[in-house]
């Protein structure tokens, strides 16, 4: 592994030596594709950079359309499969017909199958990355409209305790297991922050502050993505088996699934209410990345005041909390105080002839749009993930990630059930 450019992945560099080093682990997967696996929480620019860099050349709209169109087609197919009128897609319950298999889960599975079992689709990569980067934050903000902050009085304190305890447990477990296995301290710490806080965004933010090298990045990112995807698929099934409540499942998913879109998708796979609560819990975890990075950033700045090229490191404190966290909070506040209006139509007018209902709640419209955009983004994520890259992850990193994820999920569930 090349040692001449430590943390170059986290700093956004794509120099030939770094790309060659990463390619030995990831085959034909690009550094940008690696980033698309899990750094989907809105922190798309590095928090710490060695020095200001020149702006990157933009991608033409023509290059974006194939991936955007393909992911939209996969999302539409997922919708169609979701509403198939037979089991296991349609289940008859006392309250009516239910569709328990989430369209978001179907979308990411279809995308994964197409990406990894079909022909190479490099033509779709740019568009899929664009969807992942732009659509997920918008979907999260729209989801906030469904959250009634007054209802948090019953679960707020318990949820916050669960989040803080689970973050601590994930970090401590990862460091302890890593030490027992002889795994590098930096890899163990990165797996811990990725598992306990917010997936790849936490890893990419922390990596330059602990001077992690490219191999540390590859091992930790591959491990966290593997178990984040597994948790996203497994938790809804477990929740259904144990008959957990919507709010409890949302907190469980939000505190134990690794990346934001994975946590949100797991929540909505259970129910709309669980999806909203999972989004809230997960965004609290994202926000708690700020104090950790801030402390490490101050330590980093003191150690790197005068590089050989006389350029001081740049620390972007404004990026510590992603913008969509504030957007989600604002939307939830507007919905709680009743400032998101409804639309009323004249039932005797043209709208009635078009089948438009006499009244439409914009809160429900926003929630539906957010859920639909999430399904589109899940399809793009599936199309962008190359499962073969996980073959480069060492067994020590995998075992460390497995133990951390299982302990995190178990402790989170016990706390949720105990504090409910």
Buried (B, 14 or more C-beta within 10 A) or exposed (E): EBEEBBBBBBBBBEEEBBBEBBEEBBEEBBBEBBBBBBBBBBBBEBBBBBEEEEEEEEEEEEBBBBBBEBBBEBBBBBBEBBEEEEEEBBEEEEEEEEBBBBBBBBBBBBBBEBBEEEEEBEEBBBBBBBBBBEBBBBBBBBBBBBBEBEBBEEBEEBBBEBBBBBBEBBBBBBBBBBEEBEBBEBBBBBBBBBBBBBBBBBBBBBBBBBBBBBBBBBBBBBBBBBBBBBBBBBBBEBBEEEEBBBBBBBBBBBBBBBBBBBBBBBBBBBBBBBBBBBBBBBBBBBBBBBEBBBEBBEEBBEEBEEEEEEEEBBBBEEBBBBEBBEBBBEBBEBBBEEEBEEEEBEEEEEBEEEEBEEEBBBBBBBBEBBBBBBBBBBBBBBBBBBEEBBEBBBEBBBBBBBBBBBBBBEBBBEBBEEBE
